[in-house]
Amino acid sequence: MIGILLTTVLSFLLFLILTAIAYYKNRMRRKKILKAAMGIFIFGFIVMAIVVYTFMPTITIPNMLIMNIVVAILFVPLVYGGSKIPVQYQTAHRSLTGVIVFAVAVAVIGVFVYSIFALQDTYDSISKSEEAEARPLNEDNTPISVAPESARNKVQKAMSVVPNTQFYDLGKLQAQQVDGEIVYVAPVEFSSFWRYFRGKETEGYFSIPATNINAQPEFIQNKMRYTNSSFFNHNVQRTVYSEHPDHIQSGEAQIEVDDEGKPWYIQTIYKPLVFSNRPDMDQIKVAVVDPVTGDVETYDADQAPAFIEGSVSSELAAIENEYFGKYVNGWLNSIFGKKDVKIPNESGTESSVTPIFNEGGEMFYFTDMASPKENIDSALGYTLINARTGALTYYNGQQNQGIMDSKGAVQIVNKQYPEKNWTGTMPVLYNVDGHPTWIVNVLDPNGLFKQYAYIKAADSDFAVFGDTAKQTLNAYRLQIAQDPSSVEGSQEVDLTDKSGVINRVLVTSTESRQSVQFLLEGDTTIYTVNTSKAPLSIFLKEGDQVEMQARIRDNGTATVESMQIDGID
């Protein structure tokens, strides 16, 4: 309540100044002015307290300026009318009141102009870096999640296990790591005011593994009084606002679960730049609310308790992407020249970003960036935003240029099964053996998972579909190894000396190149060599003894960099 009372008081500053001027200048009516002002102030304070309680405006200079103007327009004329103060419009511009009104008007214009120039300040406050390309995808630590639509569909079907299920709806899904496993967690929320009034507390939350398409949700009973759907002082947003009325809340609070299984509501907050509501990316904090007691603990985003993966909300990550892409060279350039401007695509699963995890269990928000020019469907690169620190890394190396963007990848999936009306969702760009690859979840119209799609980002005709992530990844890698145009990939794999006797040989040709694929006796690895690297390999036959250097991958394929053939070399 302290935050609500403070905000209400601050909204009456202009009213009090103008009333004081009227009191000072009208000696004969001071009693009437004082009596009218006190009555109107009490009435107005109650009205504005209700407004503040309902809408929770943040204490910032622009917000307070607007609220003071509204309060003055609504209530100052009542003071003048109630005490019958004469108003001389002809000389109003020469009065102290006129000066105050003029100063307020100038302040409004100044705040508006400053907010435009503050765009560059927000861009500068982003912790950012650039890298050429991401590390290759490791099939043993495949950071691919089940699409949240599919997980949500399963949880919705399990809502019947919740006691008094008619009171509740499913809340926001949040990806996080619990006991080393990546899961989605989602609270049950009140479905209406009357359900809250009768129920008082929600029953708990659901958890479902995010990397296993066959997993089923589990309901964990853990009563919560302070939730997003609770009303009055039990609402999480209002609880945080009472503690931090001068911080802007980003997005809806979400739950995260600690190592003991206790849920906590997590709300990202930040202090804006002075004289504007633009975010300062150096001032990101997270408010952690105990859903049982309503106690609030606040931390710097990167200093939050270890169980919290998403200190930075997906909504704030989306805003960060927008500032990073559009205002790299300032506001004017974002409108006219648009040099180096990048527009974030909106194919993400949460506020146009997609949460993913690396092999170390850290969560990032993924977004691909496209050109501001219309009818251009190629990606310029992509960003990963650390969900605990807000640090942004932009990947724009040569390998990531000229590739299709996420919208193009989704369209390929959508066109694959038109008769079934299956659609692509959650496109994420990975580096698979040196090849930028879109990995897309394929869902049916009911949101049920059907397949994975691995799409070569540089070739819209190169797509592999499969039922599991690992199966599809292996099939995709095998096709890459067999594709003559792809034998340059996988430079990250170390060279290995290998020798043996040829068992089987296959020559593959295209208009641009030839490649030879072969097996060695006693070895099931499929070796591929480009004839531009080993011209004599075109003459390979069964029984030849070869020595070579190859990049051998774990999936049973290898790329040959050099080779010698006995009897020919």
KAHU-V793091 format. One record per pair of residues at least 4 apart in sequence whose ideal C-beta (glycine too) atoms are under 6 Angstrom apart, sorted by the first residue. I is the first residue (numbers start at 1). J is the second residue. If there is no record, write none. Layout:
# KAHU-V793091
i=I j=J
i=I j=J
This chain:
# KAHU-V793091
i=1 j=242
i=3 j=241
i=3 j=242
i=3 j=245
i=4 j=52
i=4 j=53
i=6 j=245
i=7 j=52
i=7 j=59
i=7 j=245
i=8 j=48
i=8 j=49
i=8 j=52
i=10 j=64
i=11 j=48
i=11 j=67
i=11 j=68
i=11 j=71
i=12 j=16
i=12 j=71
i=13 j=68
i=14 j=68
i=14 j=72
i=15 j=71
i=15 j=72
i=15 j=75
i=15 j=76
i=18 j=76
i=19 j=37
i=19 j=79
i=21 j=96
i=21 j=97
i=22 j=26
i=22 j=33
i=22 j=85
i=23 j=30
i=23 j=33
i=26 j=85
i=29 j=33
i=29 j=83
i=32 j=83
i=33 j=37
i=33 j=83
i=36 j=79
i=36 j=82
i=36 j=83
i=37 j=41
i=37 j=79
i=40 j=44
i=40 j=75
i=40 j=78
i=40 j=79
i=41 j=45
i=44 j=48
i=44 j=75
i=45 j=49
i=56 j=241
i=57 j=63
i=58 j=63
i=58 j=248
i=59 j=245
i=59 j=246
i=60 j=272
i=60 j=277
i=61 j=275
i=62 j=111
i=62 j=277
i=71 j=75
i=72 j=76
i=77 j=81
i=78 j=82
i=80 j=85
i=92 j=98
i=93 j=98
i=111 j=275
i=114 j=118
i=114 j=275
i=114 j=276
i=115 j=276
i=116 j=331
i=118 j=273
i=118 j=276
i=118 j=278
i=119 j=327
i=119 j=331
i=120 j=330
i=121 j=273
i=122 j=278
i=122 j=279
i=122 j=323
i=123 j=323
i=123 j=327
i=125 j=280
i=125 j=281
i=125 j=282
i=126 j=281
i=126 j=324
i=126 j=392
i=127 j=391
i=128 j=392
i=129 j=393
i=130 j=394
i=131 j=393
i=131 j=395
i=132 j=397
i=133 j=395
i=133 j=397
i=133 j=399
i=133 j=431
i=134 j=395
i=134 j=431
i=136 j=431
i=136 j=433
i=136 j=492
i=137 j=430
i=137 j=432
i=138 j=359
i=139 j=473
i=141 j=359
i=142 j=469
i=143 j=356
i=143 j=357
i=143 j=358
i=144 j=469
i=145 j=210
i=146 j=150
i=146 j=151
i=146 j=210
i=146 j=213
i=147 j=425
i=147 j=426
i=147 j=441
i=148 j=152
i=148 j=173
i=148 j=349
i=149 j=447
i=150 j=443
i=150 j=447
i=150 j=449
i=151 j=184
i=151 j=208
i=152 j=173
i=153 j=447
i=154 j=217
i=155 j=170
i=155 j=206
i=155 j=217
i=156 j=170
i=158 j=217
i=159 j=165
i=160 j=165
i=161 j=219
i=162 j=168
i=162 j=188
i=162 j=203
i=163 j=203
i=167 j=195
i=167 j=199
i=168 j=188
i=168 j=191
i=169 j=189
i=169 j=191
i=170 j=186
i=171 j=186
i=171 j=187
i=171 j=189
i=172 j=252
i=172 j=254
i=173 j=184
i=173 j=186
i=174 j=185
i=174 j=254
i=175 j=184
i=175 j=210
i=175 j=355
i=176 j=256
i=176 j=309
i=177 j=182
i=177 j=361
i=178 j=183
i=178 j=257
i=182 j=210
i=182 j=211
i=182 j=357
i=183 j=207
i=183 j=209
i=183 j=210
i=184 j=208
i=184 j=210
i=185 j=205
i=185 j=207
i=185 j=255
i=185 j=257
i=186 j=206
i=187 j=205
i=187 j=255
i=188 j=202
i=188 j=203
i=189 j=227
i=189 j=228
i=189 j=229
i=190 j=195
i=190 j=196
i=190 j=229
i=191 j=195
i=193 j=231
i=195 j=199
i=196 j=230
i=196 j=231
i=201 j=223
i=201 j=225
i=202 j=224
i=202 j=227
i=203 j=221
i=204 j=220
i=204 j=221
i=204 j=222
i=205 j=220
i=205 j=255
i=205 j=263
i=206 j=217
i=206 j=219
i=207 j=218
i=208 j=215
i=208 j=217
i=209 j=215
i=213 j=449
i=222 j=263
i=224 j=291
i=225 j=234
i=226 j=234
i=226 j=236
i=226 j=239
i=226 j=289
i=226 j=291
i=226 j=294
i=228 j=236
i=228 j=252
i=228 j=253
i=230 j=234
i=230 j=235
i=236 j=253
i=236 j=265
i=236 j=289
i=239 j=289
i=239 j=294
i=240 j=267
i=240 j=287
i=241 j=245
i=243 j=296
i=244 j=269
i=247 j=269
i=247 j=271
i=248 j=270
i=248 j=272
i=249 j=267
i=249 j=269
i=250 j=268
i=250 j=313
i=250 j=315
i=250 j=316
i=251 j=313
i=251 j=315
i=253 j=265
i=253 j=267
i=254 j=266
i=255 j=263
i=255 j=265
i=256 j=264
i=256 j=266
i=256 j=308
i=257 j=263
i=258 j=262
i=258 j=307
i=259 j=307
i=264 j=288
i=265 j=289
i=265 j=291
i=266 j=286
i=266 j=308
i=267 j=287
i=268 j=286
i=268 j=312
i=268 j=313
i=268 j=316
i=269 j=285
i=269 j=287
i=270 j=279
i=270 j=283
i=270 j=284
i=271 j=280
i=271 j=283
i=272 j=277
i=272 j=278
i=272 j=279
i=273 j=278
i=273 j=280
i=281 j=390
i=284 j=301
i=284 j=390
i=285 j=298
i=285 j=300
i=286 j=299
i=286 j=301
i=286 j=304
i=286 j=311
i=287 j=296
i=287 j=298
i=288 j=297
i=289 j=296
i=290 j=295
i=299 j=303
i=299 j=304
i=301 j=311
i=301 j=312
i=302 j=388
i=302 j=389
i=304 j=308
i=304 j=311
i=309 j=363
i=309 j=387
i=310 j=387
i=311 j=388
i=312 j=316
i=312 j=317
i=312 j=387
i=312 j=390
i=314 j=350
i=314 j=351
i=314 j=353
i=315 j=351
i=317 j=353
i=317 j=365
i=317 j=385
i=318 j=351
i=318 j=352
i=318 j=353
i=321 j=344
i=321 j=367
i=321 j=383
i=322 j=326
i=323 j=327
i=324 j=392
i=325 j=342
i=325 j=343
i=325 j=344
i=325 j=369
i=326 j=334
i=326 j=341
i=327 j=334
i=328 j=340
i=329 j=333
i=329 j=339
i=329 j=340
i=332 j=336
i=333 j=337
i=333 j=339
i=334 j=341
i=338 j=372
i=341 j=372
i=342 j=369
i=342 j=380
i=343 j=370
i=343 j=372
i=344 j=367
i=344 j=369
i=345 j=368
i=345 j=370
i=345 j=405
i=345 j=406
i=346 j=352
i=347 j=406
i=347 j=407
i=347 j=427
i=348 j=352
i=348 j=353
i=348 j=354
i=349 j=354
i=349 j=426
i=353 j=365
i=353 j=367
i=354 j=366
i=354 j=426
i=354 j=428
i=355 j=363
i=356 j=364
i=356 j=366
i=356 j=428
i=357 j=363
i=358 j=362
i=363 j=387
i=364 j=384
i=364 j=386
i=365 j=385
i=366 j=384
i=366 j=428
i=367 j=383
i=368 j=379
i=368 j=382
i=368 j=405
i=368 j=406
i=369 j=380
i=369 j=381
i=370 j=379
i=370 j=405
i=371 j=376
i=377 j=405
i=377 j=408
i=378 j=402
i=379 j=403
i=379 j=405
i=381 j=394
i=381 j=395
i=381 j=396
i=381 j=400
i=382 j=395
i=382 j=429
i=383 j=392
i=383 j=394
i=384 j=393
i=385 j=392
i=386 j=391
i=395 j=400
i=396 j=400
i=399 j=436
i=400 j=436
i=403 j=436
i=403 j=457
i=403 j=458
i=404 j=408
i=404 j=457
i=404 j=460
i=406 j=427
i=409 j=427
i=409 j=438
i=409 j=440
i=409 j=455
i=410 j=424
i=410 j=427
i=412 j=455
i=412 j=460
i=412 j=463
i=413 j=424
i=413 j=440
i=413 j=442
i=413 j=453
i=414 j=423
i=414 j=424
i=417 j=422
i=421 j=445
i=422 j=442
i=422 j=444
i=422 j=450
i=423 j=443
i=424 j=440
i=424 j=442
i=425 j=441
i=425 j=443
i=426 j=441
i=427 j=438
i=427 j=440
i=428 j=439
i=429 j=436
i=429 j=438
i=430 j=437
i=430 j=439
i=432 j=437
i=433 j=489
i=433 j=490
i=434 j=489
i=434 j=490
i=434 j=491
i=435 j=489
i=436 j=457
i=437 j=454
i=438 j=455
i=438 j=457
i=439 j=454
i=440 j=453
i=442 j=450
i=442 j=451
i=442 j=453
i=443 j=447
i=444 j=448
i=444 j=450
i=451 j=465
i=452 j=466
i=452 j=469
i=452 j=472
i=453 j=465
i=454 j=464
i=454 j=472
i=454 j=476
i=455 j=463
i=456 j=462
i=464 j=472
i=464 j=475
i=464 j=476
i=464 j=479
i=466 j=471
i=466 j=472
i=466 j=475
i=474 j=555
i=477 j=555
i=477 j=557
i=478 j=557
i=480 j=486
i=481 j=526
i=481 j=528
i=481 j=557
i=484 j=508
i=484 j=510
i=484 j=513
i=484 j=515
i=487 j=515
i=487 j=528
i=487 j=530
i=487 j=559
i=490 j=551
i=490 j=559
i=493 j=551
i=493 j=553
i=495 j=549
i=496 j=550
i=496 j=552
i=497 j=549
i=498 j=548
i=498 j=550
i=499 j=547
i=500 j=520
i=501 j=521
i=501 j=545
i=502 j=518
i=502 j=540
i=502 j=542
i=502 j=544
i=503 j=519
i=503 j=520
i=503 j=521
i=504 j=519
i=505 j=518
i=505 j=540
i=506 j=517
i=507 j=516
i=508 j=515
i=509 j=514
i=514 j=531
i=515 j=528
i=515 j=530
i=516 j=529
i=516 j=537
i=516 j=540
i=517 j=526
i=517 j=528
i=518 j=527
i=525 j=556
i=525 j=558
i=526 j=557
i=527 j=558
i=527 j=560
i=528 j=559
i=529 j=534
i=529 j=537
i=529 j=560
i=531 j=535
i=531 j=537
i=531 j=538
i=534 j=563
i=536 j=565
i=536 j=568
i=540 j=544
i=544 j=565
i=545 j=566
i=546 j=563
i=546 j=565
i=547 j=564
i=548 j=560
i=548 j=563
i=549 j=561
i=549 j=562
i=550 j=558
i=550 j=560
i=551 j=559
i=552 j=558
i=553 j=557
i=564 j=569
i=565 j=569
